[in-house]
Amino acid sequence: MENESREPYRVVVEDGQGELVEKKSRFIATVKRVENEEEAAGFIEAVKKKHWDASHNCSAFVVGSLTRCSDDGEPSGTAGRPMLEVLLGENLKNVAVVVTRYFGGTLLGTGGLVRAYSQAVKEGLKNCVIGTMRAGVRMAVETDYNGVGRILYLLGSRGLEPQNSEYTDKVRLELLFPAEWKEELTKEFTEATAGRAVIEVLEELYYVDKEV
């Protein structure tokens, strides 16, 4: 599995947009999931092109451990950095945001700009679907009909359901669960079936848990 660490982190599952009006200035936050720096740059340029008539198109993105931000003409440190801090504070990765500002004629001051750009990003995130990316294991468990009830009970106690089930002369269940449960579940399945279960790790991967 390719990632800097196996610690869970949050990602945007469905992109979103939010808007804030502050002293007649409109702040439109557009949030998008991105997989690399080139994709982030392309998204930022596309938003700038769409809102070519705006006063500013400030941006920030996080891809893995790489971070970038731009004030796009606003006073230094009043837009891009506060936007980035919101993304980092939410433990989000592989995400880019552009906040488009249409100036309303009233200056907000540095503190007002920091608050407005930060809040705009939060409004955008409210309209996204967020998920947690976890290191996981896909496992197949094959057992007899006596053992399957015990295994389903163990899964239910952890809030898990099989992804696939095959009932023939044996029962084969395919499971997906957090990587840190691997050793414990393997032991529990073995004990529950008196060693009769055939357990196979199919793959190790990252998967997304949607947040409700």
C-alpha positions in Angstrom: 0.0 0.0 0.0 1.4 3.3 -1.1 1.1 6.0 1.5 3.2 7.9 4.0 1.6 6.2 6.9 -1.1 3.8 7.8 -2.9 6.3 9.9 -6.5 7.1 8.9 -7.1 10.4 7.1 -10.1 12.2 5.7 -11.0 12.7 2.0 -13.7 14.3 0.0 -15.9 11.6 -1.5 -18.3 14.0 -3.2 -17.2 17.5 -4.2 -19.1 20.5 -3.0 -19.6 24.3 -3.1 -20.5 26.9 -0.5 -21.0 30.6 -0.3 -20.6 33.4 2.2 -21.6 37.1 1.9 -19.6 39.5 4.1 -20.2 43.3 3.8 -21.5 42.7 0.2 -18.5 40.8 -0.9 -19.4 37.3 -2.2 -17.0 34.4 -1.3 -17.7 31.2 -3.2 -15.8 28.1 -2.1 -15.4 25.3 -4.6 -14.0 22.1 -3.1 -12.7 19.1 -5.1 -10.9 15.9 -4.5 -7.6 15.7 -6.4 -5.1 12.8 -6.6 -1.9 14.8 -7.5 -0.4 18.2 -7.8 -1.1 18.5 -11.6 -4.8 17.7 -11.0 -5.0 20.4 -8.3 -3.3 22.9 -10.5 -5.7 22.1 -13.4 -8.7 22.5 -11.1 -7.5 25.8 -9.8 -7.0 27.1 -13.4 -10.4 25.9 -14.4 -12.1 27.8 -11.6 -10.1 30.9 -12.4 -11.2 30.7 -16.0 -14.9 30.2 -15.0 -14.7 33.2 -12.6 -12.4 35.3 -14.7 -14.4 38.5 -13.7 -13.9 37.9 -10.0 -11.7 40.2 -7.8 -9.7 37.2 -6.5 -9.5 33.4 -6.9 -7.5 32.3 -3.8 -6.6 28.6 -3.5 -5.1 25.9 -1.3 -4.6 22.2 -1.6 -3.2 19.2 0.2 -1.9 16.2 -1.7 -0.3 13.6 0.5 2.3 15.6 2.5 2.5 18.4 -0.1 0.7 21.7 0.6 0.3 24.8 -1.5 -1.7 28.0 -1.1 -2.1 31.3 -2.9 -3.5 34.7 -1.9 -4.1 35.7 -5.5 -3.6 39.4 -4.9 -5.2 39.6 -1.4 -2.9 40.9 1.4 -0.2 38.3 2.2 -1.4 35.7 4.7 -5.1 36.7 4.6 -6.5 34.1 2.3 -4.5 31.1 1.1 -2.9 30.3 4.4 -6.1 30.5 6.4 -7.8 28.3 3.8 -5.0 25.8 4.0 -5.3 25.8 7.8 -8.9 24.8 7.6 -8.1 21.8 5.4 -5.2 20.7 7.7 -7.4 21.2 10.8 -10.0 18.9 9.3 -7.3 16.2 8.6 -8.1 16.3 4.9 -5.8 15.0 2.2 -6.0 14.9 -1.6 -8.2 18.0 -1.6 -8.2 21.4 -3.3 -10.3 24.5 -2.7 -10.7 27.8 -4.5 -12.5 30.7 -2.9 -13.7 33.2 -5.4 -14.3 36.7 -4.2 -16.5 39.3 -5.8 -15.6 42.5 -4.1 -18.6 44.4 -2.6 -17.1 47.8 -2.2 -16.2 47.6 1.5 -12.8 46.8 2.8 -12.8 44.0 5.4 -9.3 44.5 6.9 -6.8 41.7 7.5 -8.8 40.0 10.3 -12.0 40.2 8.4 -10.4 38.6 5.3 -8.9 35.8 7.4 -12.3 35.0 8.9 -14.2 35.3 5.6 -11.9 33.0 3.7 -11.7 30.5 6.5 -15.5 30.5 6.9 -16.0 30.2 3.2 -14.0 27.0 3.1 -16.0 25.6 6.0 -19.2 26.4 4.1 -17.9 24.5 1.1 -16.9 21.5 3.2 -20.4 21.4 4.7 -21.8 20.7 1.2 -19.3 17.9 0.5 -19.5 14.2 1.4 -16.5 13.4 3.6 -15.1 10.0 4.2 -12.2 8.5 6.2 -9.5 6.6 4.3 -8.4 3.6 6.2 -5.7 0.9 5.8 -7.7 -2.3 5.3 -7.6 -6.0 4.7 -9.8 -7.9 2.3 -10.1 -11.5 3.6 -11.9 -14.7 2.5 -13.1 -17.1 5.2 -14.4 -20.6 4.2 -16.1 -22.7 6.8 -18.8 -25.3 7.3 -22.4 -24.6 8.2 -21.8 -25.1 11.8 -19.1 -22.5 11.9 -20.8 -19.8 9.8 -23.2 -18.7 12.6 -20.3 -18.1 15.0 -18.4 -16.1 12.4 -21.5 -14.0 11.5 -22.0 -13.3 15.2 -18.3 -12.2 15.6 -18.8 -9.9 12.6 -22.0 -8.4 13.9 -20.4 -7.6 17.2 -18.0 -5.3 15.3 -20.7 -3.9 13.0 -19.3 -5.8 10.0 -21.2 -7.5 7.2 -19.7 -9.8 4.5 -19.2 -8.1 1.1 -19.9 -11.3 -0.6 -21.3 -14.7 0.5 -21.3 -18.1 -1.3 -23.3 -21.0 0.1 -22.4 -24.3 -1.5 -21.3 -27.4 0.4 -19.2 -24.9 2.3 -19.7 -21.2 3.1 -17.3 -18.6 1.8 -17.5 -15.1 3.1 -15.5 -12.2 1.7 -14.8 -9.4 4.3 -13.3 -5.9 4.3 -12.2 -4.4 7.6 -9.6 -2.1 9.2 -6.0 -3.5 9.0 -5.5 -3.3 12.8 -8.2 -6.0 13.3 -6.5 -8.6 11.1 -4.6 -10.6 13.8 -7.5 -10.5 16.3 -10.1 -11.5 13.8 -8.0 -14.3 12.4 -7.6 -15.7 16.0 -11.3 -15.3 16.7 -12.4 -17.1 13.5 -9.9 -19.9 14.2 -11.1 -20.4 17.8 -14.8 -20.1 16.9 -14.5 -22.9 14.3 -12.1 -25.1 16.2 -9.5 -24.5 13.6 -11.7 -25.7 10.7 -12.0 -22.2 9.0 -9.8 -21.7 6.0 -8.7 -18.0 6.1 -7.1 -16.3 3.2 -5.9 -12.6 2.9 -6.9 -11.5 -0.6 -5.3 -8.1 -0.5 -4.2 -5.1 1.6 -5.6 -1.8 0.5 -7.0 1.6 1.4 -10.7 2.0 1.5 -13.2 4.8 2.3 -15.6 4.9 5.2 -18.3 7.5 4.4 -19.1 9.7 7.4 -22.8 10.0 8.3 
